[in-house]
C-alpha cells in the first residue's frame, strides 16, 4: 500500500519517475491511495 496525499507525486511516480523507481506504483501487489496517511489509517484500522 502507498498512501500519498499529493496527487502530483502520484502522477510523477506513475509517469516521469516510473522507470527510475522500478515502476513501483504499477506493481501487482502495490495499491496507491490518494489520501492523508493519518486519515486513511484511522478509517481503515
N, CA, C and O atoms as CSV, one atom per row, in Angstrom:
chain,resi,resn,atom,element,x,y,z
A,1,UNK,N,N,0.844,-1.177,0.000
A,1,UNK,CA,C,0.000,0.000,0.000
A,1,UNK,C,C,0.886,1.236,0.000
A,1,UNK,O,O,1.907,1.304,0.685
A,2,UNK,N,N,0.458,2.206,-0.792
A,2,UNK,CA,C,1.071,3.533,-0.794
A,2,UNK,C,C,-0.044,4.523,-0.500
A,2,UNK,O,O,-1.031,4.587,-1.233
A,3,UNK,N,N,0.108,5.287,0.561
A,3,UNK,CA,C,-0.863,6.328,0.880
A,3,UNK,C,C,-0.152,7.656,0.664
A,3,UNK,O,O,0.759,8.012,1.412
A,4,UNK,N,N,-0.568,8.372,-0.347
A,4,UNK,CA,C,0.067,9.638,-0.735
A,4,UNK,C,C,-1.001,10.716,-0.834
A,4,UNK,O,O,-1.997,10.551,-1.539
A,5,UNK,N,N,-0.791,11.817,-0.128
A,5,UNK,CA,C,-1.786,12.890,-0.106
A,5,UNK,C,C,-1.655,13.852,-1.280
A,5,UNK,O,O,-2.566,14.636,-1.545
A,6,UNK,N,N,-0.542,13.798,-1.975
A,6,UNK,CA,C,-0.303,14.740,-3.066
A,6,UNK,C,C,-0.499,14.049,-4.419
A,6,UNK,O,O,0.311,13.200,-4.793
A,7,UNK,N,N,-1.545,14.391,-5.148
A,7,UNK,CA,C,-1.798,13.739,-6.438
A,7,UNK,C,C,-0.698,13.992,-7.465
A,7,UNK,O,O,-0.517,13.195,-8.385
A,8,UNK,N,N,0.028,15.082,-7.317
A,8,UNK,CA,C,1.134,15.363,-8.238
A,8,UNK,C,C,2.248,14.338,-8.058
A,8,UNK,O,O,2.850,13.902,-9.039
A,9,UNK,N,N,2.526,13.953,-6.826
A,9,UNK,CA,C,3.546,12.934,-6.558
A,9,UNK,C,C,3.130,11.604,-7.178
A,9,UNK,O,O,3.951,10.911,-7.778
A,10,UNK,N,N,1.869,11.255,-7.035
A,10,UNK,CA,C,1.377,10.007,-7.629
A,10,UNK,C,C,1.576,10.040,-9.140
A,10,UNK,O,O,2.070,9.077,-9.726
A,11,UNK,N,N,1.197,11.130,-9.759
A,11,UNK,CA,C,1.345,11.257,-11.211
A,11,UNK,C,C,2.809,11.174,-11.627
A,11,UNK,O,O,3.137,10.501,-12.604
A,12,UNK,N,N,3.682,11.844,-10.903
A,12,UNK,CA,C,5.111,11.790,-11.225
A,12,UNK,C,C,5.652,10.369,-11.098
A,12,UNK,O,O,6.409,9.910,-11.954
A,13,UNK,N,N,5.265,9.679,-10.035
A,13,UNK,CA,C,5.759,8.317,-9.821
A,13,UNK,C,C,5.213,7.342,-10.857
A,13,UNK,O,O,5.880,6.367,-11.201
A,14,UNK,N,N,4.017,7.593,-11.351
A,14,UNK,CA,C,3.425,6.699,-12.346
A,14,UNK,C,C,3.927,6.990,-13.753
A,14,UNK,O,O,3.854,6.126,-14.627
A,15,UNK,N,N,4.436,8.194,-13.981
A,15,UNK,CA,C,4.845,8.572,-15.336
A,15,UNK,C,C,6.328,8.891,-15.430
A,15,UNK,O,O,7.115,8.072,-15.905
A,16,UNK,N,N,6.709,10.076,-14.980
A,16,UNK,CA,C,8.066,10.561,-15.209
A,16,UNK,C,C,9.135,9.805,-14.425
A,16,UNK,O,O,10.264,9.676,-14.899
A,17,UNK,N,N,8.803,9.303,-13.238
A,17,UNK,CA,C,9.783,8.586,-12.430
A,17,UNK,C,C,9.523,7.086,-12.378
A,17,UNK,O,O,10.125,6.380,-11.569
A,18,UNK,N,N,8.645,6.603,-13.221
A,18,UNK,CA,C,8.297,5.176,-13.200
A,18,UNK,C,C,9.521,4.296,-13.440
A,18,UNK,O,O,9.769,3.362,-12.677
A,19,UNK,N,N,10.268,4.579,-14.465
A,19,UNK,CA,C,11.443,3.756,-14.771
A,19,UNK,C,C,12.490,3.880,-13.673
A,19,UNK,O,O,13.068,2.877,-13.254
A,20,UNK,N,N,12.738,5.091,-13.207
A,20,UNK,CA,C,13.732,5.334,-12.161
A,20,UNK,C,C,13.388,4.576,-10.878
A,20,UNK,O,O,14.273,4.048,-10.206
A,21,UNK,N,N,12.099,4.529,-10.546
A,21,UNK,CA,C,11.665,3.893,-9.293
A,21,UNK,C,C,11.408,2.393,-9.440
A,21,UNK,O,O,10.960,1.741,-8.497
A,22,UNK,N,N,11.689,1.857,-10.607
A,22,UNK,CA,C,11.387,0.447,-10.829
A,22,UNK,C,C,9.906,0.218,-11.041
A,22,UNK,O,O,9.401,-0.888,-10.847
A,23,UNK,N,N,9.216,1.272,-11.440
A,23,UNK,CA,C,7.772,1.231,-11.707
A,23,UNK,C,C,6.995,0.678,-10.512
A,23,UNK,O,O,6.053,-0.100,-10.660
A,24,UNK,N,N,7.420,1.103,-9.338
A,24,UNK,CA,C,6.863,0.560,-8.094
A,24,UNK,C,C,5.364,0.799,-7.941
A,24,UNK,O,O,4.666,-0.036,-7.366
A,25,UNK,N,N,4.859,1.919,-8.443
A,25,UNK,CA,C,3.433,2.218,-8.292
A,25,UNK,C,C,2.568,1.368,-9.214
A,25,UNK,O,O,1.345,1.357,-9.069
A,26,UNK,N,N,3.170,0.666,-10.147
A,26,UNK,CA,C,2.404,-0.157,-11.081
A,26,UNK,C,C,2.547,-1.652,-10.795
A,26,UNK,O,O,2.089,-2.481,-11.581
A,27,UNK,N,N,3.167,-1.990,-9.697
A,27,UNK,CA,C,3.338,-3.402,-9.368
A,27,UNK,C,C,2.010,-4.013,-8.937
A,27,UNK,O,O,1.146,-3.339,-8.377
A,28,UNK,N,N,1.873,-5.288,-9.209
A,28,UNK,CA,C,0.625,-6.005,-8.924
A,28,UNK,C,C,0.256,-5.967,-7.443
A,28,UNK,O,O,-0.922,-5.892,-7.095
A,29,UNK,N,N,1.260,-6.017,-6.574
A,29,UNK,CA,C,0.998,-6.077,-5.132
A,29,UNK,C,C,1.021,-4.702,-4.456
A,29,UNK,O,O,1.053,-4.619,-3.228
A,30,UNK,N,N,1.005,-3.626,-5.246
A,30,UNK,CA,C,1.012,-2.269,-4.697
A,30,UNK,C,C,-0.292,-1.573,-5.061
A,30,UNK,O,O,-0.706,-1.560,-6.221
A,31,UNK,N,N,-0.921,-1.002,-4.063
A,31,UNK,CA,C,-2.143,-0.227,-4.288
A,31,UNK,C,C,-1.870,1.202,-3.843
A,31,UNK,O,O,-1.386,1.427,-2.734
A,32,UNK,N,N,-2.173,2.155,-4.692
A,32,UNK,CA,C,-1.926,3.559,-4.409
A,32,UNK,C,C,-3.236,4.226,-4.005
A,32,UNK,O,O,-4.241,4.128,-4.709
A,33,UNK,N,N,-3.207,4.902,-2.866
A,33,UNK,CA,C,-4.379,5.591,-2.345
A,33,UNK,C,C,-4.037,7.065,-2.206
A,33,UNK,O,O,-3.035,7.415,-1.584
A,34,UNK,N,N,-4.859,7.925,-2.777
A,34,UNK,CA,C,-4.665,9.371,-2.680
A,34,UNK,C,C,-5.459,9.887,-1.483
A,34,UNK,O,O,-6.629,10.253,-1.594
A,35,UNK,N,N,-4.780,9.904,-0.329
A,35,UNK,CA,C,-5.440,10.317,0.909
A,35,UNK,C,C,-4.362,10.701,1.918
A,35,UNK,O,O,-3.197,10.342,1.745
A,36,UNK,N,N,-4.731,11.415,2.950
A,36,UNK,CA,C,-3.798,11.752,4.022
A,36,UNK,C,C,-3.583,10.501,4.865
A,36,UNK,O,O,-4.543,9.837,5.257
A,37,UNK,N,N,-2.328,10.185,5.138
A,37,UNK,CA,C,-1.972,8.951,5.826
A,37,UNK,C,C,-2.712,8.712,7.126
A,37,UNK,O,O,-3.260,7.629,7.333
A,38,UNK,N,N,-2.740,9.698,8.006
A,38,UNK,CA,C,-3.413,9.530,9.302
A,38,UNK,C,C,-4.898,9.254,9.133
A,38,UNK,O,O,-5.467,8.412,9.828
A,39,UNK,N,N,-5.515,9.962,8.212
A,39,UNK,CA,C,-6.947,9.750,7.962
A,39,UNK,C,C,-7.196,8.349,7.431
A,39,UNK,O,O,-8.143,7.679,7.844
A,40,UNK,N,N,-6.348,7.913,6.520
A,40,UNK,CA,C,-6.515,6.587,5.938
A,40,UNK,C,C,-6.403,5.507,7.012
A,40,UNK,O,O,-7.218,4.586,7.062
A,41,UNK,N,N,-5.398,5.623,7.863
A,41,UNK,CA,C,-5.207,4.623,8.917
A,41,UNK,C,C,-6.375,4.651,9.898
A,41,UNK,O,O,-6.867,3.599,10.306
A,42,UNK,N,N,-6.819,5.841,10.278
A,42,UNK,CA,C,-7.941,5.968,11.210
A,42,UNK,C,C,-9.197,5.311,10.639
A,42,UNK,O,O,-9.928,4.637,11.365
A,43,UNK,N,N,-9.451,5.503,9.347
A,43,UNK,CA,C,-10.661,4.976,8.721
A,43,UNK,C,C,-10.574,3.494,8.386
A,43,UNK,O,O,-11.602,2.829,8.259
A,44,UNK,N,N,-9.363,2.969,8.241
A,44,UNK,CA,C,-9.204,1.591,7.779
A,44,UNK,C,C,-8.534,0.676,8.796
A,44,UNK,O,O,-8.094,-0.417,8.440
A,45,UNK,N,N,-8.451,1.092,10.023
A,45,UNK,CA,C,-7.798,0.276,11.038
A,45,UNK,C,C,-8.819,-0.352,11.950
A,45,UNK,O,O,-8.457,-1.080,12.875
